[in-house]
Amino acid sequence: MIIYGVHSVLSFIKHRPELIRKVYVSENFNLEKIKYSTIKLFKTTSKEISLLSKSNEHQGICAELQYFPYTEVEFEKTETVCILDHIEDPRNLGAIMRNALAYNVDVIIIPKERACEITPATIKASAGAAAILSVMKVGNINHTIQELKNSSFWVYGFEANGNTKLSDVKFDRKAVLVLGSEGKGLSSLTRKNCDFVVSIEMNEKASSLNVSSSSAIVFYQRYIQGIGK
């Protein structure tokens, strides 16, 4: 996997250097930004980096990553879990990861099928969060929701037609925050498995929010209640 962009590459150099095979930089790149030990550094052209990364948004740097480090998480040791119900846009996933790191979400859980995986575009959109935040892939998110309930979590699903307003929610110490896919929202079974289905209040002239924007509001509301700080 070739990752690109200053924040993305520097974050992996800082937090997960063992996963980086080599780093490519353009001729004008400021090498003072890079602190590395055994990582191989190659100078090349901006055009070559565009070809390697398949993107023109590389900011003069890309790196060869061995793999993305999905993790297994012990739910007993976590307090704030975010489950994404079949998000399809890699950049939305990356933006949600960035928001999650900002507001102390412990882990993001995504399904193995019918959803986007972590891609270089996801890592770029996460602005460095991808190297730090725990991301877990599961075969069935509803089975995982049941596991979390068995570990004393309360489950909060979010969609436009929720019967509880976000401003009225007092989150439990152990909370699962479930966000639906773009366009379709929560699946019917996932909605049924939620303890609360919550809506975000907004101006009635607005039809909806992008899922990454919704995630920022939800994570912030959880954060300001003083849980997980």
C-alpha positions, -999 to +999 in steps of 0.1 A: +000+000+000+013+034-010+002+062+014+007+098+007+004+133+021+025+150+048+003+143+079-003+107+068+033+097+062+048+116+092+022+101+115+032+066+105+069+075+107+063+087+143+038+061+156+042+029+134+077+031+118+080-006+117+053-008+090+071+015+066+093-001+039+105+031+022+097+068+019+098+088-013+101+126-014+102+152-042+133+174-048+117+204-030+105+186+000+117+200+034+137+171+048+136+187+083+100+175+086+112+139+085+128+122+115+137+087+107+162+060+117+163+029+096+136+040+071+149+041+035+145+076+020+145+081-018+145+114-036+125+115-068+103+138-089+068+151-080+056+134-112+070+100-101+053+104-067+020+111-085+025+079-104+034+059-073+005+072-052-020+075-080-029+109-067-019+146-072-026+153-035+006+138-022+023+171-011+057+159-022+058+127-001+046+091-001+056+059+016+053+022+010+033+007+039+035-031+045-002-033+054-028-013+074-027-025+111-063-035+119-065-045+156-084-068+179-098-049+209-107-061+244-141-045+250-137-047+288-109-021+286-128+004+264-155+030+271-163+046+237-168+025+206-180+037+172-196+012+148-200+022+112-229+004+095-215-001+060-199+033+052-190+032+015-169+064+009-132+060+019-128+097+025-158+098+048-143+069+067-110+089+070-128+120+082-147+100+108-114+086+120-100+121+124-130+131+144-128+100+165-092+106+175-100+143+184-128+133+208-113+102+224-132+074+207-113+042+216-120+021+185-138+022+152-154-010+141-162-016+104-177-047+087-156-069+065-181-070+036-203-044+018-183-015+032-151+004+023-118-007+038-089+015+048-074+028+016-047+054+009-075+080+004-089+070+038-055+075+054-050+109+037-084+121+049-077+110+084-049+136+086-026+113+106-053+096+128-050+063+109-016+056+124-029+061+160-066+051+162-076+015+167-097+001+138-113-033+140-129-054+112-157-078+121-178-103+102-211-092+115-217-059+132-249-071+149-231-100+165-205-075+177-233-052+191-245-082+211-210-089+224-207-052+235-241-054+253-229-085+271-199-063+282-222-037+298-223-013+269-254+008+259-259+012+222-269+045+206-278+046+169-280+079+150-303+088+122-326+116+111-358+101+123-345+090+157-371+093+186-346+108+211-329+142+206-291+142+209-293+172+233-314+150+257-290+121+257-270+113+288-244+088+277-236+058+298-199+054+307-196+025+283-212+036+250-214+023+215-221+050+189-236+036+156-235+056+124-253+045+093-242+045+057-244+073+033-280+075+019-293+044+036-287+052+072-289+024+098-300-010+085-333-023+100-316-050+121-290-026+134-316-001+143-336-028+162-305-037+182-299-002+194-310+008+229-316+043+217-322+058+182-311+094+183-315+123+160-293+154+157-314+186+159-308+210+130-325+238+111-356+224+094-345+239+061-316+215+060-324+180+049-295+161+063-258+161+073-229+142+058-221+112+080-186+125+088-202+159+099-227+139+120-199+120+136-181+151+147-213+164+165-220+130+181-184+125+193-182+160+206-215+157+225-201+125+241-168+142+249-182+173+266-201+151+290-167+144+305-165+108+296-132+095+283-113+128+288 
